[in-house]
Amino acid sequence: MAYHNELGKLGEELAVASLISKGYEILERNFVFEKAEIDIISKKDDQLVIVEVKTRNSAVFGDPQSFVSKGKIKLLVKAANEYVLRNDLDTEVRFDIIAVLKNKYVEQIAHFENAFYHF
């Protein structure tokens, strides 16, 4: 597996651990619909929380969260809508980003709740 894939997988593991420590229930990981993938689908306080995890080993080119593009947001919303329909859910949906900066010197996790709106 390529280094960037390993780093991404590690970032998702750190994000899941962080969410669980904050009382989130993890419902699904790596949910795929068409060309869209949701890293983590979780639940907290009767709210469905869609989480995009961005992991980088350096912030030289920008913070990890700044790499969530408008196109990615559109795909996340599409996949989240499919998840809600497929599971016949009637709940509020929130979109979060977890930014992970991880290298041999640094391990930082930042959780951005309501990182973007889907309308």
C-alpha positions in Angstrom: 0.0 0.0 0.0 1.3 3.4 -0.9 2.4 5.7 1.9 -0.4 8.3 1.4 -3.0 5.4 1.6 -1.5 4.2 4.8 -1.4 7.8 6.2 -5.1 8.2 5.2 -6.1 4.9 6.9 -4.2 6.0 10.1 -5.9 9.4 10.0 -9.3 7.7 9.8 -8.4 5.4 12.7 -7.4 8.4 14.8 -10.6 10.2 13.8 -12.8 7.3 14.8 -11.0 7.0 18.2 -11.5 10.8 18.7 -15.2 10.6 17.9 -15.8 7.6 20.2 -14.0 9.4 23.0 -16.5 12.3 22.5 -19.5 10.0 22.7 -20.3 9.5 19.0 -21.7 6.2 17.8 -20.0 5.0 14.7 -22.6 3.7 12.3 -20.5 3.0 9.2 -17.1 3.6 7.6 -16.2 4.1 4.0 -19.8 4.2 2.7 -19.7 4.3 -1.1 -22.4 5.5 -3.5 -21.5 5.9 -7.1 -18.4 8.1 -7.2 -18.8 9.4 -3.6 -17.4 8.0 -0.4 -18.2 9.0 3.1 -15.3 8.3 5.5 -17.3 8.1 8.7 -21.1 8.1 9.3 -21.8 8.6 13.0 -24.5 9.6 15.3 -24.6 12.0 18.3 -27.6 13.3 20.1 -30.1 12.0 17.6 -28.2 13.7 14.8 -26.6 12.0 11.8 -23.1 13.2 11.5 -21.2 12.8 8.2 -17.5 13.1 8.7 -14.9 13.8 6.0 -11.3 13.0 7.3 -8.4 14.8 5.8 -4.9 13.7 6.8 -1.6 15.3 5.9 1.9 14.8 7.1 2.7 18.5 6.7 0.8 21.8 6.7 3.3 23.3 4.2 0.7 23.5 1.4 -2.2 24.3 3.8 -4.2 22.9 6.6 -5.8 19.5 5.9 -9.3 20.8 6.1 -8.7 23.3 3.3 -8.4 20.4 0.8 -12.2 19.7 1.0 -13.3 21.1 -2.4 -16.8 22.2 -3.6 -16.8 19.1 -5.8 -16.1 16.8 -2.8 -18.8 18.5 -0.8 -21.3 17.9 -3.6 -20.4 14.2 -3.6 -20.6 14.0 0.2 -24.1 15.5 0.1 -25.2 13.1 -2.6 -23.9 10.0 -0.7 -25.4 11.2 2.6 -28.8 11.7 0.9 -28.5 8.1 -0.4 -27.6 6.8 3.0 -30.6 8.6 4.6 -33.0 7.3 1.9 -31.6 3.7 1.9 -32.0 3.5 5.7 -35.3 5.3 5.8 -34.0 7.9 8.3 -35.9 11.0 9.5 -33.1 12.9 11.2 -31.1 16.1 10.9 -27.8 15.7 9.1 -24.6 17.6 10.0 -21.4 17.6 8.0 -18.1 17.7 9.9 -14.5 17.6 8.9 -11.7 16.1 11.0 -8.3 17.3 10.0 -5.4 15.2 11.0 -1.8 16.3 10.9 0.5 13.3 11.6 4.2 12.8 11.2 6.9 11.5 13.5 7.0 14.8 15.4 3.4 15.9 15.4 0.0 14.3 15.9 -2.8 16.9 15.8 -6.5 16.3 15.4 -9.0 19.1 14.8 -12.7 18.5 14.7 -14.7 21.1 12.7 -18.4 20.7 13.5 -20.9 22.0 10.9 -18.0 22.5 8.6 -20.2 23.2 5.6 -23.9 23.4 4.8 -25.5 21.3 2.1 -28.1 23.7 0.8 
